[in-house]
Amino acid sequence: MAKEYTGATNYMNGTNLFRFLVFSGLGIFMFFIPIEVAGKSSIPLGHIVNFFAKDLHGPSSIYAVIIMISGSIIPFIDKSWNKNTTNIIFSGFKILGAVFGAMVFLNMGPDWVLAKNFGPYLYEVVGIKVGLIVPIGAVFLSFIVGYGLIEFIGVFLRPVMTRIWKTPGRSAIDAVASFVGSYSIGLLITNQVFKKNKYTIKEACIIATGFSTVSATFMIVVANTMGIMDMWNIFFWTTLIVTFAVTALTVRMWPLKNKPDTYYNGGKGVPEEYGEGNLFRNALEEGLKAAQNPAPLHISVYNNLKDGVRIVMGFLPIVMSIGLLGLLLAEFTPVFDYFGYIFYPFTLLARLPEPMLAAKASSSGIADMFLPCLIAQSAPLVTRFVIAVVSISEILFFSAIIPVIMATDIPITITDMIIIWIERTIFTILITAPIAHLIL
């Protein structure tokens, strides 16, 4: 709602300004400012996770298997395993994932589980690292969501976000958190803000399926795998632009456009207020207003940490089961060849070299975002470039992000996410191919 800025208010005082600047600044530093440690550049949160994942690999590995086993047991303890068909299916996958995780941890089991590019890949790269970044990130999440930063940014970006992506201005920080940190952090922020009734169901679904992509650091892994690291800047900015251009299209299509504009548990929404006149002063006022009565820091940290652990227990065992099965299907069966026929007309229309290979690679992304790169890494350059962008822009895949979304409080079905994934993949191919033909 528009309002006229009224000048200094009781929000404009030294205490609120200190909270806003210091605590929000700490959140920005932890999540968004790359620093170099031991010759490697990453955000501070990334360095902390890498420390636990590498220097404390043993304890981190134990932690991951405990989380998997705990996550597989909890549905039977709280009796939610048979609440509906989805819960029954996912509870079965959680048990299977805990078994696979234990096999990798103990290095005991069949070769198809213990092969380097299957079980250990998921356990090390996805299980341990993502399993760590969610709860560790949750500790610092209070500084992002509790002291006015989201409200401050929202005032600036609201006109752009609402017109193009139909989401509040505050949702921009979710997108930034995903690109700079990880999709799990972006979803953690989205879930917290949604539960505070600052996003509607429709907005939360748009943000979760349209902004929660993998981090820029993982994009480097994709670029290296596809042999396009020498054109990193072109790849990065193309991917960034295409990903959000595709989101602008999918929000205007079913099923996202039909999601309800109601709030969490039927609550009353907290709309963004934006003023006329001095934009910076209006933004600062909204930020200081949010900083005036924050929850006690220790309570906020505890609640966010508890929510982070709950989320990671919800998806980590599923990563091991669905992700591993997807990798096996891609390697040893023609399933993704058949599924690829959905995209073949579009890879053909886009005049991609080896269009059937490109279609198969694109279809495999529903299992794991890295699978398209493994399948297409020997393809011609144009095809490699397009598939590299597809692997990022498609966003949704079963080895991680879909289970993460299912573990949040955002009400969106698996069927909805599969349809959105198909839409995103098609649009990404059609938008990226002309760019690739033009610049390569």
Secondary structure as GFF3:
##gff-version 3
##sequence-region A 1 440
A	DSSP	beta_strand	2	4	.	.	.	ID=ss1
A	DSSP	alpha_helix	14	18	.	.	.	ID=ss2
A	DSSP	pi_helix	19	23	.	.	.	ID=ss3
A	DSSP	alpha_helix	24	32	.	.	.	ID=ss4
A	DSSP	beta_strand	35	37	.	.	.	ID=ss5
A	DSSP	beta_strand	40	42	.	.	.	ID=ss6
A	DSSP	alpha_helix	44	50	.	.	.	ID=ss7
A	DSSP	pi_helix	51	55	.	.	.	ID=ss8
A	DSSP	alpha_helix	57	77	.	.	.	ID=ss9
A	DSSP	alpha_helix	85	106	.	.	.	ID=ss10
A	DSSP	alpha_helix	111	114	.	.	.	ID=ss11
A	DSSP	alpha_helix	119	121	.	.	.	ID=ss12
A	DSSP	pi_helix	122	128	.	.	.	ID=ss13
A	DSSP	alpha_helix	129	145	.	.	.	ID=ss14
A	DSSP	alpha_helix	149	164	.	.	.	ID=ss15
A	DSSP	three_ten_helix	169	171	.	.	.	ID=ss16
A	DSSP	alpha_helix	172	180	.	.	.	ID=ss17
A	DSSP	alpha_helix	183	195	.	.	.	ID=ss18
A	DSSP	alpha_helix	201	210	.	.	.	ID=ss19
A	DSSP	alpha_helix	216	225	.	.	.	ID=ss20
A	DSSP	three_ten_helix	229	231	.	.	.	ID=ss21
A	DSSP	alpha_helix	232	250	.	.	.	ID=ss22
A	DSSP	three_ten_helix	256	258	.	.	.	ID=ss23
A	DSSP	three_ten_helix	264	266	.	.	.	ID=ss24
A	DSSP	beta_strand	274	276	.	.	.	ID=ss25
A	DSSP	alpha_helix	279	292	.	.	.	ID=ss26
A	DSSP	alpha_helix	297	332	.	.	.	ID=ss27
A	DSSP	alpha_helix	335	339	.	.	.	ID=ss28
A	DSSP	three_ten_helix	340	342	.	.	.	ID=ss29
A	DSSP	alpha_helix	344	349	.	.	.	ID=ss30
A	DSSP	alpha_helix	355	364	.	.	.	ID=ss31
A	DSSP	alpha_helix	371	376	.	.	.	ID=ss32
A	DSSP	alpha_helix	381	393	.	.	.	ID=ss33
A	DSSP	alpha_helix	401	407	.	.	.	ID=ss34
A	DSSP	alpha_helix	414	439	.	.	.	ID=ss35
###
